Amino acid sequence: MEFNPAVLIPVYNHEEAVGITVVNVLRYGCPVLLVDDGSGPACRDLLIELSQKHSDHVKLLRLECNGGKGAAVKAGLKALLADGYNHAIQIDADGQHDLSDLPTFLEVGKNNPDSLITGYPTYDQSVPTIRYYSRYLTHIWVWINTLSFEIRDTMCGFRVYPLKDVVQLIEEEKCGNRMDFDPEVIVRWSWRGGSIKNLPTRVNYPLDGISHFDIWRDNLLISLMHSRLFFGMLRRFPKIIWERING
């Protein structure tokens, strides 16, 4: 199968950073799909301008209402599959991902076309301390819910998805629509026996200083997600153990 990837960037009110992010992606010759997750006028107009200025390489999918990062990613994955791409490289709009690592992600994705490639961050001094330590609470739950240490990081939004399989997954199983999407989809991928490759990637926080993580809403959604996955793991426990023994 020919490796035919596109970069997927979900965007919500990152007008100060997304233009630089798009320009940096285009240096590597990748087509880009911007998914506008109900942004305000300033970001909306900039995204339209970017898609027109770089019309040969950039497409824009506009969602009228803000549904959350997960909803935007899911819409983008389905759109890219419908457009004939077979892999999506998900990156964040705010410039936190070091795109000099993009060729490595592309190469590993090309050589492992059936695997989900996920980054695990190496941070500089810009990372907020509370974010650095609190993300390990999610990691611990994911290790419990997969009965494995296979996934190095569950929150990183720098990933390569095999489109056919991941779209089938999100159509058949519930995955969160907000910040709970990234950890949930990779756990459910693991439950299906999907291959996972971990790559280190540098992370900076962020170009425009804006985070859309809602401390109350998103922590509640993530907590509910972990509870849902825990009971799902219990139902799958014999199967998971059997596969671990015979894997």
Steps between C-alpha positions, in 0.01 A plus 500: 500500500632842405556726800272797437491724811358841582545720806190561711492814717197559725467873573303700753592868542875468441527786252837610642670165448327296232644696206857425612407136559357464149805663339731266693301195387501609136882502502479120499266482201204351686140579409313653793141483621406775745191422706345818637322393818259794514764770543419868547517751213874580527613137480225404254605773257870410532426133424304598190793722394752218557293252300470747212865609506625139502209351306718239326598344832254615769131417537263635762216311667281734706283378787234754592500426874787428736481129576845451653837375381384140475198592288722703266755220465229242431343722233842552344589132498177412322546781248857395416397137449218614269756709306713190431777539757603192696687662792447814706770679696329681786674806644383784723437849366675692779856424392591282797625215281849516354433446131862417430388157625235474227728317250573236766129447566439474126783249454389280790139519381605399148701204630224393741179573307273300732631662821379801694806718548484718810739755641617513857619845604841618602445840662693821534457753783176640352288208619266594790595296807144397580448377144827307507407302810123475459524329161657200677169437674354431158800285403455283809134442424581414140764248612237345730232498231729339243685279751813612320776762493496497120367856472767748615272805495125527451440875471741598224319628191784424257396172338476303177171315455429225245176652376291200398544320832472802728187630324345156537588513872340842563189400307457180701605615847443806715797735522488836675443825315731722701837457671401146593529389136878453478533256794176317427559426134846355565369273780224370273757453223709293741198292601448414133854367480626793295874557478635812673836667439630767740726783382664769713412853397588841639212706636487873575214691662355676289551774240188699590476416869144370461376171640144382448524239774208570735621390843153403625324373190794317343622343824145376562478358147840333534403352836176362353698364205742315729209352696333388177822347374571329831171309487566428135837357597335277763270355234799437276734383778512126405555584132771756578683260732475218247649721230780614734588138579488384140624817334 
